[in-house]
Amino acid sequence: MANTLDQNRILLGRFATAHGIRGEVLIRTFTGEPAAIAAYGALSDKTGQRVFKIKVVRETDKGVVARVDGISDRNGAEALNGIELYVERAKLPKTDDAEYYHADLIGIAAFSPEGVEIGTVASVQNFGAGDLLEIRRAGRTETEYVPFTNACVPEVDVPARRATIVMPVMTGDREPNTEESET
């Protein structure tokens, strides 16, 4: 799951664009199974003021095509573009061991295996090759990405709000070894 507004509401998706002329919309989902976004019941916008009841029509490579109660034409569907969809945390299933909601990871302290504070987890991203933790380094403005694997993140303690991070070694910054023979 993606980001959170607060710890009690979790972001599940975003209205992307109108789909067709009968009011259907494309929703980019942040759920494990895209169609599961409709299983949580009514979803709300970021403020909690607007409530949307959706019915998934079909899945696509970009998300799900859905119908929204009260929306019956393209103009109504286009008016939803960009609205984020939230659910109350209590409606989400419990996670298994070593399984986390992204919202649980954002903001936790990152420490080296030696116990030195590295920074905090600013976000969880996935650019197609697996989840990455974006670490905001302590005392710095820049961030670094760390693969969210057992090798780089061997321990996460959500109740303690901390994670052990093994920063990957950067190989592109090394000086070439000039002592090797030139053959």
Secondary structure as UniProt FT lines:
FT   STRAND          4..6
FT   TURN            7..8
FT   STRAND          9..19
FT   TURN            20..23
FT   STRAND          24..29
FT   HELIX           34..40
FT   STRAND          43..44
FT   TURN            46..47
FT   STRAND          51..52
FT   STRAND          54..60
FT   TURN            61..62
FT   STRAND          63..68
FT   TURN            69..70
FT   HELIX           74..78
FT   TURN            79..82
FT   STRAND          84..88
FT   HELIX           89..91
FT   TURN            97..98
FT   HELIX           102..105
FT   TURN            106..107
FT   STRAND          109..111
FT   TURN            113..114
FT   STRAND          117..126
FT   STRAND          131..137
FT   TURN            138..139
FT   STRAND          143..147
FT   TURN            150..152
FT   STRAND          155..157
FT   TURN            158..161
FT   STRAND          162..164
FT   TURN            172..173
FT   TURN            178..179
//
